[in-house]
């Protein structure tokens, strides 16, 4: 099966599945319904906001990560579905199998005990001490639900994908489309959890207003952290001996980031505080260049937009607080150049950002290339 045929089938399957029915099936699978009902909500959430696109070659598809040609054999995935395996995060083929198979199953509705079990699970997350991560949550669920760790991990992953476990520094499918390269991003820790669960910490809170579970009423309230603010403070980026001197980045500076023959431009908006350090906040342009552009060309570029969002404006600006800029010309085989100083962007800056950790900078640049390719098709 060609990539484009898979995407057409997947979008049709998303349209055919009622998300309320998928959410009911997930809740029912916590007690009264078979496990084969559990994974569909996660698959629907991951696939529902995927932009319509043709195959965009960046090794695999730059938008969704699927190969140009996909094996037609679905039997193994259907068998996993029947056994209740949640394979919802990484693979569009698995999402397709899940959603098409769900349409062959009789509908189920959760009972009062199932709904209470969901509240008990989410309350367990809300009561964890600050600093607790996915592993601690899964462990705490041992006395609540699940015959094995895999079952509990699947539940935790679904709650993160659906936005119940609030995550500040990584997008979640409940909010907007999360591209293939964004799904590869991981925090600077060792973890077996998938994205976005790997990013969650207890202090980031619980979103009790999740659109998938409007009936969720918690006795323990732990509000999500607010988005990271952008301060108009300069920040110093260390130099690379023999390659690039240290730079103090000021709001209004215009940068060129060159990787693999592609040049991304970025306005410096300021910085954000993260623990005991400050991280430069950049707003990248919507396109890339084959060579460093003239400042006037870079200034005329539109800012990068991300989407699609589930609610409100479908495509929005998203500044990135980027760690690891000092590694360009050193550990990263690319360059960081300042092409203009204190030349404020003509676009009113957003007031919030998310952090891209050092280990994810190259993923982020690959993601930007995919976005630029999507906009030129």
N, C-alpha and C positions, 0 to 999 in steps of 0.2 A: 504494500500500500504506500502510495506517495504521501509525503508530509502534508501537502495541501488537501488531499482527500481526508486524511485523519482530522485535520483542523475543522473542515466542514462538518464531518460527522460529530465531532466533539461539541461544536457550537450548537448543532441541532439537538444533541442529547441534553445539553445544559438547558435549552429552552423547553424541552419536554418534561423536565423534572421540576416539580414544585419544591422550592427550598423549605417551605413549612413542612411538607411531607418528609423531606430528608431529615430535618431537625427532629420531628416526631419519631422517626425511625431510630435515630441515634439515642434519644432519651429512652425509648422502649427497650433498646438493646442492653441497657444497664440492668434490666431485670426480667421483664416479661416476654421479650421478643428474642429470636435467635441472633447469634452474633453476626450473621451475614447482613444484617441491617445497619451495622455500626459505621461502616466506612464511607457510605455515600455522601453524607453531609460534608465530610472533609474534602472529598473529590469535587463536589459541586462548588464549595467555597474557593478551592484553588483554581478552578477552570472558569468560573462564571464571568470574570472581568477580563479575560484574555482578549486583546485586540485582534480583530480580523487581520490576517496577514498571510502572505505567501512565504515560501521558504527563503530565508535570508542567510546566506552562507557565511558562517564564522566558525569553521570546523563543523559544528552542528548548528541548527537554526539559532540565530542571534537573539530571537525573541523568546522562543519557548524551549529550546534545547533539544528538540527532536531531530533525529537524522533525516536526510532527504528521503530515504526509503525505509519503511518500517515493516517488520515481520507481521504478516497477516494472522499468524497463529495466536489466538486469544485463549486457548483452552487452559493453559496453566494459570493465567490470571483469573479466569472464571472459577477455577477450582479454589484458588486462594480466597476469592470473594465468598464462596460458599462456606469456607471454613472460618470466615469472620476476620481475615487479615486486613489490616488497614495499610494500604500501599499508596496513600493519597497524596503525599507531598511531591515526589520527585519527577513523575513521569506522566506525560499527557496520554500515552497509550493506556496506562492503568486507569486514569480518570475516565477515559472513554468506556472501557470495559465495565467499570463500576456503575456508571450512569446508565448505560444501556441495559445492564443486567437488572438494575433496580426496577426498571420499568416492567419487568416480567414477574416481579414479586407481588403478592397481595399486600395492600396497604396495612399498616399497623398504627395504633395509637397508644401513647404511653398512659399508664394508670397512675394513681396518686403515689404509689410506692416508687415507681420509676422517677417521678418528678422530685420526690423527696431525696432519692439517691443522688440525683444531679446536684441538688442544693448541698447535700452533705459533702460531695466531692469538691465543689467550688469553695465551700466554707473551709475545708481542710487547707486549700491553697491560701485563703485569706488569713488564716491563723498562723502561718509559718513565720518564723523570725526573719528580720531583715538579713539579707545576704544569702538566703536560701535560694537554690536554683532548681532546675528540672529534676535532678537526681534525688534531691531531698523531698520534692513533691511526690514523685513516684513511690519513694520509700514510705512516705506518710500514708499513702493510699492502701497499704497492705491490709490494714484493719477495716477498710471501708468497702472495697470492691476488688474484683479480679482474682482469678485463680493463679495467675502467673504475672511476672514482671512485664511481659510483652503486652498483655491486656491493659495494664495500668499505663504503660508508655503510650499506647494507642489513644487512650482517653485523654491523657495530658496533651499529646500532639494535637488532637482535634480541638481542644479548648483553646490552645494557642492560635491555631489556624483561624478559628471562628472569632478571635478577638476577645474572648472572655478573660484570658490571661493577658493583661495589658503589656505591651512592649514599646518602649520609647525610641530606641535607636535602630529599629528595623521595621520595615513595612510588613503588614499582615494581609493575607488575602481577604479578610473580612472588610478591609478598608479600601484597598486598591489592588490592581494587578501587580503581582510580584514576578519579575522576569527571571529567566533561567539563571543569569549571572547573579542576581540578587539572592537567589535561593542558595547559592554557593557560599555566601558570606557567613562567617562564624565569629563569635566573640573571641577575645584573646584568652581563652581557657581551653582545657581539654574537656571535651564533652562528646557523648554518644547521641545526644538529642539532635533532632533535625531542626531546621529553621521553620518558623520563628521561635519554637519552644526554647532552643538553646540560648536565646537572648533574654528570656524572662528571668527576673529576680523578684522575690517576694515584695520588696519595697516598691516595685513598679506598679503593683496594685491589681485590682480586679475591675473589669468593666461590666458592671451588673446591668448595663443597658444594651447588651449585645442584641443585635437585630435578629439573631437566630433563636434566642431564648427570652422573649419578652415577658414571660411569666416568672422569671428567676427573681425570687425575693430572698435576700440574705440577711441573717441576723448580725453578721459581721461585715461592716462596710470598710473597704480599703480602696480609696479613690486612686485612679491612675495618676502617675506623676505628670506634671504639665510638660509641654514640649520644651526643648532646650532653647533658651533665648540667645540672641546675637548681640554682643556688646561691641561698641565702636573702639575697641582697644587693639593696638598693634600687637604682633606676635613675632618672635624671632625664629627663623628656620636655620638650623646649623648648616655650615658649608661642607663642601666635599673637596678635599685637598687636590689641587691640580685640575679640578673640573669646574667648581662653582663656589664662589665665596658665600659666606653667611648672608642671609637677607633678613631684614626686618620688614614684614609685610604690613602695610597700612591700608585702611579702608580706601577703596578707590583704585588700588593697584590692579593692573591687568596682567595676567600670567598666561604663558603658553606651556602646556604639558605635552611632551612628545613621547609616544610609545609606539613601537612597531610601525613606524612610518606614518602614524596619524597624529595630528596636532589638535588638542582640545584647548580652547581658551577658557579663562575663568576670571571673574571679577572677585577681588577680595572684599568681602562685606564687613569683616571684623574678626572677632574670635568668640569662643564660648568656653566657659569654665567646666573642667571635668576633673573632679578631685582636686589635686594640688597642681594642676597644670592647665595651660590655655592651649586651645587648638584653633588654628586658622579656619575661618568659615569662607567657603568659596561658592560662587554661583556659576555653574558651567554653561557654556553656550550650547545651543541646540544642534549645531553641526560640527563636523571636524574638517580639518584642512590637510592638504598634502605637504605643506610647509608652513613655517611660522608666518601668519598674515601681518600685514601692516596694521598699526594700531587703529587707524580709522576703519579698516575692514572689520576688525574684531569688535569694535565698539558698536557697529551696526547690526551685529548678530542678535537674534532673539534669544532669550534665556531658555534653558532646558526646561521641559515640562515632563511630568510623569503622570501616569494614569493607566487604565481608566479607573476612576474612583467610583465607589458604589453609590455615593450620594453627593449631591451638590455639583459643583463644576467638575466635569469629567477629567480634565487635564490641568495640572497645577504645577507651579514652581516648587522646587525642593532644594534649597541650599544644603551643602554637605560640609560638615566639620571634618576635615581630612587629616588624620594622623599620617605620619610617615613621609611627609614631603621632603625631609632631610635625606631620605634614602635614594632620591633620584640622582643618578650619576654614580651611585655606590652599589647598594644591593639591588636596586631597580635599574634595569638597562634602559634608561630613558633620561630625558632632560627636563629641567624646570627653569624657565626663563621669565624674567619680568620684561614686558614689552611696553609698558606705560606706567607712570606713577600718578597716584592721587587723581585719577580721572574718573569721577563717580559714574556709575552705571546710569543710563537714562531711564531705567526701569525702577520704580519704587521698590525697595528691597522688602522681602518678607520678614517677619519678626521671629521666625523660628527655624530650626535646622535639625538634622539628625547626624550622628557621628558615624563616620566610616573608619573602622579600626585599621591599624597599620597592616595587618595581615590580609585585609580585604581591598586595598587600594587598587591592585591590578584587576580584581574582579569588577570593581566599580568602573574602571576605564573601559573594560570589555563591554559592560552593560551600556555605557554611553555610546559606544560605537554601534551597538545593536539598535538603540533608540534612534540614532541619526539615520541608520539604514531604513528603519521602519518609516520614517517621515519622508523619505525620498521615493517611496514606492507608490 
